[in-house]
Amino acid sequence: MRQAWAGSFAAYPTYPMYVEDLYEQQETVIVLGHTSSSHVSPEVESLPHCVLWEARMRDGLMAAWIISPATPEKGAFISLEFSFPF
């Protein structure tokens, strides 16, 4: 796993996360926002609320880190209500 993260950081060394909303549900933290300098096209990555980062915790440690496009279906799946740019 460390090698995978090292490769990701090497490929996108200036990958910022612009956090617009933050939600917590039991052992899951949802970060909603956008990014730049990533693999996503500039037209998409600059839209507010276009990326959903999900951290799943277990016993106080991060068990999963999931990056998804922020869609109404994804919001409904995780029982969150927020507005989407598309």
N, C-alpha and C positions, 0 to 999 in steps of 0.2 A: 504494500500500500504506500509506503514512503517513497518508493521509486516512482509510482504513478503520480503522486502529488508533485514530486520534484520535476517530472516531465511536464506536468501541467503548468507549473510556475515558470519553467524555462520557456515554454511555448508562448505564454501570455504574461510576461513579467510586470506589466503595468495594469493588470486587471483590477479595476476598482469596482466596488459594489456601492451603488447609490441607494441607500435605504430610505424608502418612503413610508412604509408601514411595518410594524412588527407585532406578531401575535404569538401567544403562548397557549397551548392546550395540553395539559398534563405533561407528558414527556416529549412533546413536539414543539419546536419553535419554527415559526414561519416568518420569513423575511420577504417582503414584497418591494420590488424596486426595479432599477435598470442598471445597465453596465456600459462600459465602453472598452475599446481595445480588446475585444474578444473575438471568437469565431462567428458571432452573430453579425449580420449585415448592419451597417451604420444606420440605415433607415429604421430598422426594428429596435436596435439596442438603445436608441435615444428616447424611445417612447416611455413615458412614465408607467409604472405598474406592469411592465412587460415580462419580467422574470420573477419566478417564485423559487426561493431557496428554502429547503426544508431540512431542518436538523432533527433527527430522531435520537433521543437520549435513552440510555439504559444504565441504571445503577450509577448515575452521575457522569457518565462518559458518553461521547458521541458515538452512536452505533451506526448511523447512516447520514449521509449528506446527499441530498437529491436536488438537482437543478431542473426546473421545468418551465415551459412557457406558461405564463399566467393566463389561463383561459377560464371562462365562467364555469365550465365543467369541473376543472380542477378546484376552483373555489368551493363549489357545491360539494365535491367529494370530501373536502376537509372541513366542511361546515363553516366556512367563512363568508362574510358578505363584504365585498369591496367592489369598486368600479374598475372597469377595464378600458384600455384605450382603443379597443377594436370591437 
